């Protein structure tokens, strides 16, 4: 009986040590996974903010359809013309700062312009 208790005690001690090492190893893997995942998530968020910031710095043109009241933002680029953002060739009014300009399909737009389709 005494030998059985010693064998059980040794088995339990060995199992506990093995279980402790497994838990430590699993914890280390989990910690590493969280650190790497966190760095990747942070990099993705920073990249998204950089792209959005670049687009914002680049500028937009707001297009307002006076018939139905729908407005949309179009990314501005060098040489952007009214013809590129307007399907129909109707009259156009461009608000640039405090100035209103009658526009045509060939009018070159600037960042921040508001194009009102008539």
HUWORA-V171776 format. One record per helix or strand of 3 or more residues. SS is the DSSP state (a for helix, b for strand). FROM is the first residue (numbers start at 1). TO is the last residue. If there is no record, write none. Layout:
ss=[SS/SS]
from=[FROM/FROM]
to=[TO/TO]
//
This chain:
ss=[a/b/b/a/b/b/b]
from=[2/60/71/82/92/99/114]
to=[58/65/75/85/96/103/117]
//
